[in-house]
C-alpha cells in the first residue's frame, strides 16, 4: 500500500516534508481541497498566495488546476508574498476562500497550506464547516472525484501598495513620520522583505535590510528567528551598527522578533505591554480584552495589565487564536500575542467605517510600524523593558523529538506534571471560558489571574509550560522562566532528568 502521508493533516494547517508529498498525493490533496471549497464552503472563488519556498510554485499550480477544474475562479498573486499580505488580499475579497502555500518558519524541505473559509474564518482540524481540515482529510481518503463544470478563470492580483498604505494609516503614521530612525531588518531570505522595507523607507527611516532577497534554499539558515545561528549575524550587526531597533521575520513574515540596539531580544509580551494602549486607542477604548499566550512571561502579563487591558490566557495555535478573537470581537477582545513572536488583532476591513466589521488576522507590518512609532516617541520605555527582561531567567522553549516512540509522549508529560506538583506547582489546563489549553501551565508563587494590582516584587516565582507541538511531528516542548536564576535552572533540570531517561533509552532525542 502506498504511503498516503496522513501525517500532513495537522491540527492547525496542512504541513509536510516535500519528500513525503508524492505527485500522486499532491494531486489527491489538491482535489480534496477543491471539493471542500466547492461543495462544503460553497466559495465562489479562492484567493491564493505563496511564499518563497522552492516547491511552492508546484503546489500552487496543482491547486489552481484542480480548483479551476471544479469550476472555481482563482485570484492568484504569483509572486512570493508574506502570509500577512495574503490575509490582506483575502480582506479585499471577504466572500472568497483563501489558501496560503507556506511552511512558515520550518526548514526549506517543508511545504504546507494555511486555509481560510469565506469571511476570513480560519480552517483547522475540527474548526470550520463539517470539521474543516478533518473533512478535507476525509475527502482525501475517499478519493472522491471532482464533478467537472465550466472551467474557472485564473485572475492575477497584487495588493502590495494597498497593504502598505492600509498598515501605515492604521498605525497612525504619515510620510517621513519615522525620519531620523535607523532600523535593521533581518528577513532570513523569506517573503516579507518588499512590503516591510518599502513601508519603512516611505516613512523616512534609514533601513538596513539583511537577506532581503527571497530564496527558498535559505542559504543562511532556517527561516526561524528562534534559531540562534540564523539570527546571530543580525545580533552582531545590531551591536556594531548604532541602530535604534531591529526586527527579525520568519520565512512567511508572520513572526516578528524585536531586537534592542545591543542585539538582545525584547520578548513579544514586553513589546505588547508598550504598544497595547496604542492598539486600544484604535477602538476608542471600547475593546480591552486581551488574549495572552499560555507561555507568556508573568512579568509581561503584569505590564500589559498596567495598560488597562484585561488578560485571558489562551492556547497556542494560529487558527484557534484567530477563531477565538473573531468569535469574541463584539465582547471587547482586540488582540493577542504569542511568545513565538506572533501578533494577532481584530483588524477593521475599512479604517473609516468600522460597521463593515473586523478580520482576526496577523499583520506584522502594522505591528512593526506601531513598535517603531512607540520607540521614536519614547525610547526610554524600551530600555526599561530590557531592564525588566534582564532580571528574568528563561530557558526558551526547547524540544524533545519522539519519532522513535511517539506513544511515550503522554507518559513523559504526565511524569513532568506529577513532579512539578510534588514541588508545589499550581496546575492550569483550561482557559477561563472552560476551553482546553492544549498545554499544561505549572506556576510557582504566581496568581491564577493578573490585573493592574498584581505585584510580583519581593517574590521568587517560576513558571513551567509544557505542550505537544502541533506544527512538528512527534515533539514535546518545555519552557521555564523565573525571576531567579537558580530556580529556573533547578526546574529545567527537573524536566531534563525525566526526559534524559528516554534519550538514554533511545526513545527520544534532543
C-alpha positions in Angstrom: 0.0 0.0 0.0 1.3 3.4 -0.9 2.1 5.9 1.9 -0.8 8.4 1.9 1.1 10.7 4.2 -1.8 11.3 6.6 0.6 13.0 9.0 0.4 16.1 6.9 -3.0 16.9 8.3 -2.0 18.9 11.4 -4.4 20.4 14.0 -4.0 24.0 12.6 -2.9 23.5 9.0 -1.6 21.1 6.4 2.2 20.7 6.6 4.8 18.1 5.5 8.3 17.4 4.3 8.2 17.7 0.5 9.8 14.3 0.2 6.6 12.8 1.6 4.3 14.6 -0.8 4.4 12.5 -4.0 2.9 13.8 -7.2 0.0 11.4 -6.7 -0.7 12.5 -3.2 -0.3 16.2 -4.2 -3.0 15.7 -6.8 -5.3 13.9 -4.4 -4.8 16.6 -1.8 -5.4 19.4 -4.3 -8.6 17.7 -5.5 -9.8 17.1 -1.9 -9.2 20.8 -1.1 -11.1 21.8 -4.3 -14.0 19.6 -3.5 -14.2 21.0 0.0 -14.1 24.6 -1.1 -16.7 23.9 -3.8 -19.2 21.7 -2.1 -18.8 22.4 1.6 -17.7 26.1 1.7 -19.6 26.9 -1.5 -17.0 29.6 -2.1 -17.4 31.4 -5.5 -13.6 31.8 -5.8 -10.3 31.3 -3.9 -7.5 33.7 -3.2 -4.1 32.0 -3.4 -0.7 33.3 -2.2 2.6 31.6 -1.7 6.0 32.3 0.0 9.5 31.8 -1.3 9.8 28.1 -0.9 11.3 26.2 -3.8 8.3 23.8 -4.1 5.6 26.4 -3.5 5.1 27.0 -7.3 4.5 23.3 -7.9 1.9 23.2 -5.2 0.2 26.4 -6.4 0.0 25.1 -9.9 -1.7 21.9 -8.7 -4.2 23.7 -6.5 -5.0 26.2 -9.3 -5.6 23.3 -11.8 -8.0 21.4 -9.5 -9.9 24.4 -8.2 -10.5 25.7 -11.7 -11.5 22.2 -12.8 -14.1 22.3 -10.1 -15.5 25.5 -11.6 -14.0 27.9 -9.1 -12.3 31.1 -10.1 -8.8 31.6 -8.7 -7.4 35.0 -7.6 -3.7 34.5 -7.6 -0.7 36.6 -6.7 2.1 34.5 -8.4 4.9 36.4 -6.6 6.4 35.4 -3.2 4.4 37.3 -0.5 4.1 37.2 3.2 1.2 35.4 4.9 0.1 38.8 6.3 -0.1 40.3 2.8 -2.1 37.2 1.8 -4.6 37.8 4.6 -5.0 41.4 3.5 -5.7 40.1 0.0 -8.4 38.0 1.5 -9.8 41.1 3.2 -10.2 42.6 -0.2 -12.4 39.6 -1.2 -14.1 38.5 2.0 -16.7 36.4 0.2 -13.9 34.2 -1.2 -12.0 31.3 0.4 -8.2 31.6 0.8 -5.1 29.3 0.6 -1.6 30.3 1.5 1.1 27.9 0.4 3.8 28.1 3.0 5.5 26.2 5.8 6.2 29.3 7.8 9.4 29.0 9.9 10.1 25.4 9.0 13.2 24.4 7.1 13.1 24.6 3.3 12.4 20.9 3.0 8.8 21.6 4.3 5.7 22.7 2.4 2.2 23.3 3.6 -1.2 25.1 3.3 -2.9 27.6 5.6 -6.6 27.6 4.8 -9.3 30.2 5.1 -13.0 29.9 4.6 -15.0 32.9 3.4 -15.1 35.9 5.8 -11.5 35.0 6.7 -12.6 32.2 9.0 -9.5 30.0 9.7 -9.8 26.3 9.0 -8.3 23.8 11.3 -8.9 20.2 12.4 -12.4 20.5 13.9 -12.6 24.2 13.1 -14.7 25.1 10.1 -17.8 23.7 8.3 -18.1 19.9 8.8 -14.8 19.8 10.6 -12.5 21.9 8.5 -9.2 20.1 7.8 -10.8 16.9 9.3 -13.3 16.9 6.4 -10.6 17.6 3.8 -8.7 14.6 5.2 -11.9 12.5 4.9 -12.4 13.6 1.2 -8.7 12.9 0.6 -9.1 9.3 1.9 -12.3 8.7 0.0 -10.8 9.6 -3.4 -14.0 11.4 -4.2 -13.6 13.0 -7.7 -14.4 16.4 -8.9 -17.6 16.8 -10.8 -16.3 19.0 -13.6 -18.1 22.1 -14.5 -17.2 25.0 -16.8 -13.6 25.7 -16.0 -13.0 28.6 -13.6 -10.8 31.6 -14.5 -7.4 32.5 -13.1 -7.0 36.2 -12.4 -3.8 37.8 -11.1 -3.9 40.2 -8.1 -1.3 42.3 -6.3 -2.3 44.4 -3.3 1.2 45.4 -2.2 0.6 49.1 -2.3 -2.8 48.9 -0.8 -1.5 46.7 2.0 1.3 49.1 2.8 -1.0 52.2 2.8 -3.6 50.4 5.0 -1.0 49.4 7.6 0.6 52.9 7.7 -2.7 54.6 8.1 -3.9 52.2 10.8 -0.7 52.7 12.7 -1.3 56.4 12.7 1.8 57.3 10.7 2.4 59.7 7.8 5.1 60.3 5.3 8.5 60.8 7.0 7.0 60.1 10.4 10.0 57.8 11.2 12.6 60.1 9.8 15.8 60.0 11.9 15.4 56.4 12.9 17.9 53.8 11.9 16.4 50.3 11.7 18.0 46.9 11.0 15.6 44.3 9.5 16.6 40.6 9.1 14.4 38.7 6.6 16.2 35.3 6.6 15.5 35.2 2.8 11.8 35.0 3.4 9.0 36.7 1.6 8.2 39.8 3.7 11.1 42.0 2.5 9.4 44.1 -0.1 6.4 45.2 1.9 8.4 45.9 5.1 11.4 47.7 3.6 9.2 49.8 1.3 6.9 50.9 4.1 9.8 51.9 6.4 11.6 53.8 3.6 8.4 55.5 2.7 8.1 56.8 6.3 11.7 58.2 6.1 13.5 55.6 8.2 17.1 54.6 7.4 16.8 50.9 6.7 19.5 48.2 6.6 17.9 45.0 5.2 19.7 41.7 5.7 19.0 38.7 3.5 16.3 40.7 1.7 16.0 38.6 -1.5 13.5 35.7 -1.2 15.4 32.4 -1.6 13.8 29.1 -0.9 17.2 27.5 -0.4 17.5 29.6 2.8 21.3 29.5 2.5 22.0 31.4 5.7 19.9 29.1 8.0 16.4 28.0 8.6 14.0 31.0 8.4 13.2 30.9 12.1 14.1 33.8 14.4 14.2 31.4 17.4 17.2 29.6 16.0 20.2 31.5 17.3 22.5 30.5 14.4 20.1 32.0 11.9 19.9 35.4 13.6 23.4 35.6 15.0 24.7 37.8 12.1 21.8 40.3 12.8 22.6 40.4 16.5 26.2 41.2 15.7 25.2 43.9 13.2 23.0 45.4 15.8 25.9 45.7 18.3 28.2 47.3 15.7 25.8 49.5 13.7 24.3 52.1 16.0 20.7 51.2 15.2 17.7 52.3 17.2 15.9 48.9 17.0 16.0 45.8 14.8 13.3 43.4 13.6 13.6 39.7 12.5 11.0 38.0 10.4 10.4 34.3 9.6 10.0 32.6 6.3 6.5 33.8 5.5 6.7 37.0 7.5 4.1 36.4 10.1 6.5 36.3 13.1 8.1 39.5 14.4 11.1 39.3 16.8 12.3 42.7 18.2 15.9 43.4 19.0 17.2 46.3 21.2 20.2 48.3 20.0 22.6 45.9 21.8 21.3 43.0 19.9 19.3 41.5 22.7 15.7 40.3 22.0 12.8 42.1 23.7 10.2 39.4 24.3 6.9 39.9 22.5 5.0 40.3 25.7 7.0 43.2 26.9 6.7 44.9 23.5 3.0 44.3 23.6 2.8 45.9 27.0 4.3 49.1 25.5 2.0 49.2 22.4 -1.2 47.8 24.0 -2.6 51.3 24.8 -2.0 52.3 21.2 -3.9 49.3 20.0 -6.8 50.0 22.3 -6.9 53.6 21.0 -7.7 52.2 17.6 -11.1 51.1 19.1 -11.6 54.3 21.1 -11.2 52.3 24.3 -14.2 50.2 23.5 -12.1 46.9 23.4 -9.9 46.0 26.4 -10.0 42.2 26.5 -6.6 40.7 25.6 -5.5 37.1 24.9 -2.1 36.1 26.2 -0.1 33.0 25.1 0.0 30.1 27.6 3.8 30.7 27.7 3.5 34.4 28.3 6.1 35.6 30.8 4.4 36.7 34.1 6.4 40.0 34.1 4.9 40.8 30.7 1.4 40.0 32.0 1.8 42.4 34.8 3.0 45.2 32.4 0.2 44.5 29.9 -2.4 44.7 32.7 -1.0 48.1 33.7 -2.0 49.4 30.3 -5.6 48.8 31.2 -6.1 45.5 29.2 -7.8 42.6 30.8 -5.8 39.4 30.4 -7.1 36.0 29.4 -4.7 33.0 28.8 -5.3 31.2 25.5 -3.9 28.0 24.0 -1.3 28.1 21.2 -2.2 27.7 17.5 -2.8 30.4 15.0 -6.1 29.1 13.7 -7.5 28.6 17.2 -6.4 32.1 18.3 -7.9 33.8 15.3 -11.1 31.9 15.6 -11.4 33.0 19.3 -10.6 36.6 18.5 -13.2 36.7 15.8 -15.8 34.9 17.9 -15.3 37.4 20.8 -14.7 40.6 18.9 -18.1 42.0 19.9 -17.3 41.1 23.5 -14.4 43.5 23.5 -11.4 41.3 22.6 -8.9 43.2 20.5 -5.5 41.4 20.3 -3.3 38.5 21.3 0.5 37.8 21.3 2.4 34.5 21.4 5.9 34.2 22.8 6.8 32.6 19.5 6.6 36.2 18.2 3.2 36.0 16.6 0.9 39.1 17.0 -2.8 39.0 16.3 -5.6 41.6 16.2 -9.1 42.2 15.0 -8.3 44.4 12.0 -11.1 46.7 10.6 -12.0 45.9 7.0 -12.4 49.6 6.4 -10.5 52.0 8.7 -13.0 54.7 8.1 -16.1 52.6 8.5 -16.0 50.1 11.4 -19.5 49.0 10.8 -18.1 46.8 8.0 -16.6 44.5 10.7 -13.2 43.1 11.6 -11.0 40.3 10.5 -9.0 38.4 13.1 -5.6 38.1 11.3 -1.8 38.7 11.6 -0.2 41.8 10.2 3.4 42.1 11.2 3.9 45.1 9.0 1.4 47.0 11.1 2.9 45.8 14.4 6.4 46.6 13.3 5.2 50.1 12.4 3.4 50.6 15.7 6.5 49.4 17.6 8.8 51.8 15.7 6.4 54.7 16.4 6.4 53.8 20.1 10.2 53.7 20.2 10.5 57.0 18.5 8.0 58.7 20.8 9.7 57.2 24.0 12.8 55.1 23.6 13.2 55.1 27.4 10.3 52.6 27.7 12.2 50.1 25.6 15.3 50.5 27.8 13.1 49.8 30.8 11.6 46.8 29.1 15.1 45.4 28.5 15.9 46.0 32.2 12.9 44.0 33.2 13.9 41.3 30.9 17.5 41.2 32.2 16.1 40.4 35.6 14.4 37.3 34.1 15.9 33.9 33.6 14.5 31.8 30.8 15.0 28.5 29.2 13.4 29.4 25.9 11.1 26.7 24.6 13.1 23.6 23.8 12.0 20.4 22.1 12.2 16.7 22.7 11.9 14.7 19.5 10.0 11.5 20.0 9.8 10.0 16.5 11.2 6.7 17.8 8.4 6.2 20.3 5.6 8.8 19.9 3.4 6.8 22.2 5.7 7.7 25.1 4.9 11.5 24.9 1.8 11.4 27.2 3.8 9.3 29.7 6.7 11.8 29.7 4.4 14.8 30.1 2.4 13.1 32.9 5.7 12.4 34.8 6.8 16.0 34.4 3.5 17.4 35.7 3.5 15.0 38.6 7.0 16.1 39.6 6.0 19.7 39.4 3.0 19.1 41.7 5.4 17.4 44.1 7.5 20.6 44.1 4.4 22.8 44.8 3.2 23.9 41.4 -0.3 25.1 40.7 -1.6 23.4 37.6 -3.6 25.3 34.9 -5.0 23.3 32.0 -8.1 25.3 30.9 -8.9 28.8 29.6 -11.1 30.9 31.8 -14.0 30.1 29.4 -13.6 26.4 30.1 -11.8 25.6 26.8 -8.8 23.2 26.9 -5.4 25.0 26.9 -3.9 22.1 24.9 -1.0 22.6 27.2 -0.1 22.5 30.9 0.9 25.6 32.8 2.7 24.9 36.0 3.1 28.0 38.3 5.1 28.6 41.5 4.1 31.6 43.7 2.1 33.2 41.0 -1.6 34.2 40.9 -4.1 32.4 38.7 -5.1 35.8 37.2 -3.2 39.0 36.5 -4.7 42.5 36.8 -3.4 46.1 37.3 -3.0 45.5 41.0 -0.7 42.4 40.6 2.7 42.9 42.2 5.4 40.3 41.9 8.1 42.3 43.8 9.9 40.6 46.6 8.6 37.2 45.5 10.6 34.4 43.9 8.3 32.9 41.2 8.6 30.5 38.4 6.5 29.1 35.5 6.9 25.9 33.5 4.9 25.4 30.3 4.7 22.1 28.5 2.9 21.1 25.4 2.9 18.8 22.3 4.0 20.7 19.2 1.1 20.9 16.7 3.4 22.0 13.8 6.1 19.4 14.0 5.7 15.6 14.2 6.2 13.7 17.5 7.6 16.6 19.5 7.1 17.7 23.1 8.2 21.2 24.2 9.0 22.9 27.5 9.7 26.5 28.6 10.9 27.6 32.0 11.0 31.2 33.2 11.7 32.7 36.7 13.0 35.8 38.3 15.6 33.5 40.0 18.4 32.0 38.0 18.7 29.2 40.5 15.0 28.4 40.4 14.9 28.5 36.6 17.9 26.1 36.3 16.5 23.8 39.1 13.1 23.4 37.4 14.6 23.0 34.0 16.9 20.3 35.3 13.9 18.6 36.9 12.3 18.3 33.5 15.6 17.2 31.9 16.1 14.5 34.5 12.9 12.9 33.2 13.5 13.4 29.5 17.1 12.3 29.8 15.9 8.8 30.7 14.1 8.5 27.4 17.0 9.9 25.4 19.4 7.4 27.1 17.0 4.6 26.1 17.0 5.8 22.5 13.3 6.5 22.7 13.8 10.3 22.1 16.5 12.8 21.2 17.2 16.5 21.8 
